[in-house]
Amino acid sequence: MHQMTTLTWIEAVGWLASILTDATDAMNTMMPLRILAIASSLCFIV
């Protein structure tokens, strides 16, 4: 049962990383784009 909980958190972080990556496409200025890109990269590392 514990492994299923861990898998759920990993999936949630993966989904968050994907959403942040898609959100970078909507950015018009460089600073928010870089912040979201760094955040999505950190989520993908996890």
MODELLER restraints for C-alpha pairs under 7 A, 6 or more apart:
rsr = mdl.restraints
at = mdl.atoms
rsr.add(forms.Gaussian(group=physical.xy_distance, feature=features.Distance(at['CA:13:A'], at['CA:43:A']), mean=5.95, stdev=0.5))
rsr.add(forms.Gaussian(group=physical.xy_distance, feature=features.Distance(at['CA:14:A'], at['CA:43:A']), mean=6.70, stdev=0.5))
rsr.add(forms.Gaussian(group=physical.xy_distance, feature=features.Distance(at['CA:14:A'], at['CA:44:A']), mean=6.34, stdev=0.5))
rsr.add(forms.Gaussian(group=physical.xy_distance, feature=features.Distance(at['CA:17:A'], at['CA:40:A']), mean=4.54, stdev=0.5))
rsr.add(forms.Gaussian(group=physical.xy_distance, feature=features.Distance(at['CA:17:A'], at['CA:43:A']), mean=5.13, stdev=0.5))
rsr.add(forms.Gaussian(group=physical.xy_distance, feature=features.Distance(at['CA:17:A'], at['CA:44:A']), mean=5.80, stdev=0.5))
rsr.add(forms.Gaussian(group=physical.xy_distance, feature=features.Distance(at['CA:20:A'], at['CA:36:A']), mean=6.04, stdev=0.5))
rsr.add(forms.Gaussian(group=physical.xy_distance, feature=features.Distance(at['CA:20:A'], at['CA:40:A']), mean=5.32, stdev=0.5))
rsr.add(forms.Gaussian(group=physical.xy_distance, feature=features.Distance(at['CA:21:A'], at['CA:37:A']), mean=6.51, stdev=0.5))
rsr.add(forms.Gaussian(group=physical.xy_distance, feature=features.Distance(at['CA:21:A'], at['CA:40:A']), mean=5.82, stdev=0.5))
rsr.add(forms.Gaussian(group=physical.xy_distance, feature=features.Distance(at['CA:24:A'], at['CA:33:A']), mean=5.28, stdev=0.5))
rsr.add(forms.Gaussian(group=physical.xy_distance, feature=features.Distance(at['CA:24:A'], at['CA:36:A']), mean=6.07, stdev=0.5))
rsr.add(forms.Gaussian(group=physical.xy_distance, feature=features.Distance(at['CA:24:A'], at['CA:37:A']), mean=6.47, stdev=0.5))
rsr.add(forms.Gaussian(group=physical.xy_distance, feature=features.Distance(at['CA:27:A'], at['CA:33:A']), mean=5.57, stdev=0.5))
